[in-house]
Amino acid sequence: MAERHPAPAGAKRKTLIMSNYLLCATPIQGHVAPVVAIARDLVERGHDVTVLTGSRFRDAVLATGADHRALGGIADFDDRVMQDHLPDRDRHRGIAKLRYDIETIFIRTVPDQARAVEAAVADLAPDAILVDAAFAGILPTLLDDPASRPPVLAAGVIPLSQSSTDAAPYGLGLAPNASAVGRLRNRALNTLVQNVLFRETQRLANRTMVELGRPELPSFVLDLSRLFDRFLQLSPAEFEYPRRDLSSNLRFVGTVLPPAPVSGPLPEWWSELDGDRPVVHVTQGTIDNKDFGRLVRPTLDALADRDVLVVVATGGRPVDELGELPANARAAEFLPYDQLMPKTDVFVTNAGYGGTQYALSHGVPLVTAGDTEDKPEVSMRAHWAGVGVNLKTGTPSADAVRRGVDRVLADRGYRSRAQVLAMRIRRYDTFAAIEDELETASAAARLTVG
């Protein structure tokens, strides 16, 4: 059953009609955080909200004033120990690793997710459902007759996955090319990905749907964004590839930035951020931070002799696990990004979507090093938008990091383009747009029933 917590103080204006919304999120920090932020806003606007996600996120959900329902079975995994859920992951590389992740995390969990969704819908009778774009457990509901189910919307918490003749398939990390030659390339690559590389993934997804009493998917498994009643991409349009064949259900609504975490005293070295040296921030986030040798240590080594201040966030791991720090480096387990990013000149990142958008919302240019999950796609979008240098690997050498940082610091164009993107982001009223879409979908459904 759902658990309730008192609504937070300082609520926003109340809507005239209170609606009942079910929000669903894959229990991975980068997927849950924006959904929780949306839940908080909807509660403050006067709506009744329930969030269905992993049990480890219970307290975070309840703190918003929303109710929490836990997933069950293999769907209720702990993303902090992903190696326990992906035992064979290190045997794969490149597109094979992406395929393994999709099958293991997002498809094999569908039956347990779907049962949780069906139970929540039966108990709550929500006016509309909003899921993170990778929450595949909504598919059985989505494939039902629209007249027999609530409206189903999705929030794009990762780069937009939608096949196109103007862009290469999702997962390859290739720049878009809409020229005549490029469109031929894209068609050939789409055929390869759909009919060869992801053939077994498609079969697994279709078999899962049939076992749940639904028809096979009407589209390619990575094109599910086309199936939702509305798909709300959490990004400015300028950070996504232009495509002439985008689905009509798509709307860019800007970036959801989670509220600044409650933190303790700032580190004693914090005032150094206001010095004359450029500030370079590096982190591997909270999930892919088991091996600091992938990105953090190469960055420390790369910049040890540079006249910069290197600031490391370990994502919760003890600072002493970094080893000896160079004289120009400072570190903490967590840092308040709302205060750090305005002082940062370059963000060296493994290209998590949320962290990247947080940096860009403050006009901070990037050096990206991502080679798993959606990170090659994030890295290429940063390169394509001219706001960062893509190192095209998740394990760059110190020399590669040094060249990337030097390039961004030397070429003011990166920061200028990042600042322009920050202005674009500020033009969106993201939370209002999300509420508007939910309310519009709910109202349309009520008229249909009536």
Summary of the structure (lengths in Angstrom):
residues: 450
radius of gyration: 21.7
end to end distance: 29.6
largest distance: 70.4
contacts: 1557
relative contact order: 0.11
helix: 46%
strand: 13%
